[in-house]
Amino acid sequence: MLERTIDNESCRESGPLSVRDKIIDRERSSFILRKKLRSVSGRKRLGLAWIVIDPIVTSLIYLFVLTVLRARTDPESLFIGIVTYQVLTNSIKSGSASVKDLTGGFKAERIRTRTMLFSTIRYRIIDTFSSTAGVMAILYFIYGVPLVGVMAFLIVAQLVGLLFEGVGLSFSMTMKRIPDLYNVMTLFLRLMFFAGPVMYPMSMTEGLHYRVNLYNPFTYFVEASRYISDLETTLLEFGAFPGLLVIAVVAILAYRGYSKIDSYRWRMTTWA
């Protein structure tokens, strides 16, 4: 029998869920997912189509700019870098702002944390796929990127989305207490867009610029995608360290963020 224990620190549930409880959780999770999707579309006439259109238009703008500037970046590499970084930015911002509403839209009753977690993950997967779908088609049909490279791009983007949503969650309470940090994060992400290997591969960096980006987690995801797509990259020259350390830190922060959702929800209530 399911029991709920409330104390000064948390609200815990123990015992097996009934079939009815599981059905209710699934329905609530679907409701929260639809609510998130509606919040994205808002009152825009094209609604969710903007999730697909925006990364394509953004990539085309930067492709035009770099072409005018006679840069040596391959358009395929540019598309992969910009869209993957956009997924990272959207995910970490979403996770950081998550504590603003941890009720899932249900104000009159407590929704199980696993319902919130499942809906968050499902939304991130759908949002990432929508953001990459149009560019995947361009890479495959226009630029002739091998199918394995296109699929690798999708998988890498999904990993980036899920991991950095968790990273954002991990810092969400800190940003809630210190709102200025959200602006700092936004400025830092904007800086790393130009400083990191987004519009160009790591092979075009050198010296301090190259060494700093070895500690940039985005580097390993985007360069792996470029490598599998047979594009210019120096991925095999990175070595095991600091790559394994950087990815391990990201994974730990992501796990911490997802595992702390219940604690964050409790601390945001008037009961805590």
Secondary structure, 3 states (H helix, E strand, C coil): CCEEEECCCCEEEECCCCHHHHHHHHHHHHHHHHHHHHHHHCCCCCCCHHHHHHHHHHHHHHHHHHHHCCCCCCHHHHHHHHHHHHHHHHHHHHHHCHHHCCCCCCCCCCCCHHHHHHHHHHHHHHHHHHHHHHHHHHHHHHCCCCHHHHHHHHHHHHHHHHHHHHHHHHHHHHHHHCCHHHHHHHHHHHHHHHHCCCCCCHHHCCHHHHHHHCCCHHHHHHHHHHHHCCCCCCHHHCCCCCHHHHHHHHHHHHHHHHHCHHHHHHHCCCCC
